[in-house]
Amino acid sequence: LIDERVRQITVPCLAIFGHHLSDDERDRLHDRLPTLELEEWPDRGHMVHLMEPDRFADRVAAFIDRCSRV
């Protein structure tokens, strides 16, 4: 049920992971969220927003800015 609902999301999505994803994880995410922009910041762990707050804020701001122009 969750997968079915998630596939209905049509707005742009951004996911930032603090580690490398496996090919299967990446494929599974893109299958469920076709509009997903996926970034991997290796060796940053679960709290990427705390490990690199300025980089994270800049990336989210750029994503929001681009989305607001669509």
N, C-alpha and C positions, 0 to 999 in steps of 0.2 A: 504494500500500500504506500509506503513512504517513497520507494523508488518511482512509483507511478506519479505521485504528486510532485516530486522534485523535477521530473522530466517536463512538467507543465510550466516551469519557471522560464520566462522568456526575456527577462531583463538581464543586462550585463552583470556578471558576477566576478569577483576577484577573490582568490584564495592564495595566501602566502604561507608556505610551510617552512619550518626551520630545519628541514632535513631533506635529503633526496628521497623521492618517491620511487617505488618500483614501477616498471612499465605497466604491470597489472593495475596498480593503484591509480596511476595517471589515466589509463584507458577507462577504468571504471568511473572516475570522476567526470571525464569528458563525455562518456556515454550518458550519464545522468544529467549533466548540466552542459549542454552544447555551447552555451554562451560564456563558459568559464574561462577566465584568464588565470592561468596557474603559474605561480612563481615558487622556486625553491631556493632558499637561502641556507646553504649547508652549514652545519655546526652551530646553528642558532637556537635549537631546541624549540620547545612548545611556546615559549613566550617571546616570539620575534619582536613584538611591539615594545618589549622592555629591553631586549638585547641591542636593538638599533632603533631607538624611538624616532630620531630625525629622519632616517631613511624610510621607516615605515610610514610616518606621517606624510612625507613627500610623495611616496608611492600612492597612498590612499587619496591624497588631494589631487594628484594628476589623474587618477582613475575617475574620480567624481567630476573633475573638470571636463574630461573627455566625454563622459556620459551625459553631462548636462548640455553639451553641444549637439547631441544626436536628435 
